[in-house]
C-alpha cells in the first residue's frame, strides 16, 4: 500500500488536511474528477469535504496551479459514502477538483468573469490535466483509459442518470471517471468533461506538451529579430588599417544619418555660395554647371568604389 511518490510535483501544500483527517492508506488505481462550481479555491469546510488535489486556473499565465490536501494514496473526503453499500472515498480513488463549473446556466450567469467551463476547457487546461494523468500513470499505474460517457449537466445529475456505475461495476473499475459515475452519489459534475482529449494529451510526451504554438513563435521572432538584425556585425570598408573592421549593422545606419545631415548642411551652404558667386559675375551659368557636374562625377565615383570594396 502507498507505493511511489505521494506529492504531485509543483503542488502547494498550503491547504493540507491530512493531519486533521488522516484517511485510509490505499493503492490508487482510479482518478475521479470533480468540478467545484466556483471560481476560487474552496475551503472545503476546513478539510472535511476535501479531495486529494485541487486545480486552480491561472488565466494570466495560462496554466493550472495545483494544491494538494492529502497524499495521492490516502483517501480523501469529497464523495458521499452511505452505510451498507460499497466504499467510495476509500476504494483506491484519488479525487481531483477543478475550480470551475459544468453547469451551462452558471456558465452563462458568470459571463465575462474569467472561469473554466468544463465542456469547453482551453488547450492549456487540457494540457495540464493531461500532465497530471500522465504522472498518475507513470508513478502509480493508473490506466490512461476511461470507457465511460461524460454526460452534460444537468442530465448527469441523479442516481439514475444513465451513466452512474453499479456497485459491482465500481468495485471492478480502474482508470478515469467523474463524480457523475460514482455509486451512492447524486452529483453530476464534471458534466461533459473532455476526458478523451485529456487522456490523449497524457499519452503525449512532456516535450510535445511544451512545444510553442505558431503564434507564440511568431510573437517571439517579432520581439527579438529587429534587435538581432541591427546587432549583426558587418565589415566596414573604411575601418583604419590594423583595427577590428567589424561593426554592428546599426552603426552603419547611424553613420548614414549623421553624415546625411552634415551633407545636407554643406549642400545648402554651397548653394548659397554658388548663387552669390554667380550674382557677382565670377562665373557664368555654363561654367557653374560644368563645375557642378564634374564635382558630382567625382563624388559618385568615390562612392561607387567604396560600395564595391569587399566586405
N, C-alpha and C positions, 0 to 999 in steps of 0.2 A: 504493500500500500504506500502511496505517496512517493513515487519514484520520479526522477527528473527534476528540473528547475521549477520552483514554485512561484517565482515572481516574473511577471511579463516584463521584458526589458524596456526600460524607459517609463514604466508606470509609476505614478506617485502613490505613496502610502500615507499621504496626509490625512486620509479618512479611513483609517484602519480599524476594523471592528472585531477582528478575530480574538483579541484579548478579552473583550466583553462577551462574545458569543463564540466559544471555541469550536463549535461544529464537530462534524464527524470526518475522520480520515477516510479517503476513498481513492480508487484508481480510476480517474476520469476517462470515459470514452464517448461522452456526449457534450456538445456545446449547445446551450439553449439561449436563444436571442429574445430580448425584450425591447420595447421602446418605453421611455419614461413618461411620455405625454406632457413634457415640459421643455423649457428652453435653457435650463441650468442644472448643475449637479444637485440631485435631491439630497435631503438629509437622511432619508430612509429611517426616520424615527430613531435616530441615534444608532442605527445599525440593525434594528430589529426586523427590517424587511429588505436588507441589502443583498445585492448579487455579489458574485466574486469580483467583477470588474465593471466599471462604467466608462464609456467612450463619449467624450465631450467634444463637440465640434469647435475648432478654432477657424473661423471663416477668413480672418485676415491672412493667416499662414497656410490655409487650405490643407489642414491636417486634423487628425483626431488626437486629443490629449487624453491619456489613459489614467484612471485612478483604480487602484486595487484595494479591495476591502477584506478579502480572505485569500489564503493560498489557493493555487489552482486545484489542488487535490483535497480541498476541505469544503464541506457542504456549506452553501450559502442559504439565504432565507427568503427568496423572492417568490417562491411558489406556495400555493395552498397545499397542505397535506392533511387529508381527512383521516379520521380513525377508522381502522378496519379495512382499508384499501391497500394500495401499493405505496411504497416510499416514493417521494418526488424529489425534494431537495437533496436527500442523502443518497440517491441512486446513481452515483457515478456521473453527476452532471455539473459542469461548470456553467454558471449563468452570467450573461453579459447584457447589461442595459445600455442602449444607445439613446443619448439625450436627443429627443425629437418626438414626432408624432406619426402615427399610422392612420389617423382619422382624417378623412378628407374635409369634414366640417371644421375641425380645428385648424387644419392647414389653411383653409380659406379665411378663417377668423384672424389668424396671425398675419396674413397678408404679407406686407413687406418687411415684417420683423424677421431678421435672419434666423432660420431654423432648418433642421433636417426633416424632410418628409420621406418616410421610409420607401414608398413606392417610386420615388424619384431622387434617389441618392446621387450626389455628384460623384464624378470619377474618383476624386481624391478620397472620399469616404469609402467607396468600394475598395480602393487600393489598400487603405489602412485596415479595414475589416478583413480583407484577404490576407494581409500580412499576419494578423493575429491567428487566423485559421491555419495558416502555414506553420506558424510556430507551434500551435497546439498539436498539429500532425507530426511535425518533426521531433518534438520533445516529449510528447505524451501519446502518440499513436492514434489521436482522434481522427477517424477517417474523413477524407475530403469528399464526403458524399452526404446526400440527404434523402432523396427519393420521395419527398413529401411535397404536397401542394401548399403554397402560402396564399391563403385566401385574402382578398381585400376586406378591410374593415368597413362597415360593421358586420358584414356577413360572416366574419371569422369569430364573432363573439358567441359564447354559449356552449353548453355541454354537448349539444347536438349540432355542431357547426359543419359536420361532414368531413372534417379532417382531424378531429381530435382522436388520439390513439386510445385504443382499449388498454386495459391493464396488462393484458398479455403482450400486446404489441410494444408497449412501453418497456416492459421487462427485457425484451429482446433487442431493443433499438440501440444503435450506435451511429454516430455521425452528428449532423447538424439539424436542429429543429427549432421551432418557435414556441412561445408561451401558448399560442393557439392550439398546439398539438399535445400539451401535457394533460394527462388524465387528472380528474379531481379538481380541475381549474375551469374558470369561465372566460377569462380574458382572451381577447382576440389579437393582441399585439404579436409580432410587429407588422401585421397586415400583409399587404402584397410586397413582401420583402424580396429584394433581388438576390436570392440565395445562389442561383446558378452563376450570376456574374461574380459574386464574391468568391465562390469556390474556383471559378476559372482564374481569377486574379491570384488566388492562393497557389494554384498549380504552376504559375509562372515563377521566374527567378527573381530575387531581390534586385538584380541588375536591370531586368526588364521593367520592374516597377519604377525604378529610378530614372528611366530614360526620359529626357525632356521632350516636351511636345514641340511641334514645328513652330508654333507661335513663340514659345519660350526661347528657342534657338534664334529666331529672327529678332526678338527683342534684345537678346544678349549681343548679337552681331551689331545691331544698330547702336547699342550703347558703347561698344568697345572699338569698333572698326575705325571711326574717324581719328581717334587718338593714336591708334596703331599706325595708320597711314602716314600721319604727319610726323610720327616719331621714327619712321623708317629712314635709315641712313643712306644718303646718296653721295657720290664723289663730286666735289666741287672742282670745276676746271680752272678756277682762279686761286686755288689754295697755294700759299707760299711754298716753295720747294723746301723739303725737309720737314714739313709739318704733316699732321694727320689730315688727309683731304676729305675724310668722311664728315658729312654734316646731316643733321636731321632734316627731313624734307620740308618741315615748317620753316627752317632757316631761309630757304630759297624764296618762299612766299614773302616772308618779312623783308628780305633783302630787296625783292622786287618792289614792294610797296614803298620802302624808304627811297629807293633810287628813282622810282617813277615820280614821287613828289618833288625830289630835287630837280629832275629833268624838266618837269613842267614849269618850275620856278625859273630855271635857266632859260627855257624856251621863251617864256614871257619877257624876260629881260632882253634877250636877243632881238625879239620882235620890236621892242621899243627902240633898241639901239639902231637896228636897220632902218626903221622908219625915220628916226632922227637924222641918220646919215644921208638917206635919200633926199630928205627935205632940205638938207644943207647943200645939196648938189655935189657931194663927194663921189657918188656913183650914179650911173643912170640905171634905169629899171632892168635892162638886159644884163648888165654886169652883176647886179644884185641877184638876179635869178640864176645866172651861171654859177656864181659862188655858192649859192644855197644848194644847187643840185650836186656840185662837186663835194661839198661837205656831207650831204646826205648819203652819197655813194660810199664815201669813206667810212662813215659810221656803220652803215648797213653791212659793209664788207667785214669790218671788225666783229660785228655781232654774229654774222654767219660763221666766221672762223671759230668763235667761242662755242657755238652750238654744235659744230661738227667735231670738236675735240672729243677724244674717247673719255667716257665716264668710268 
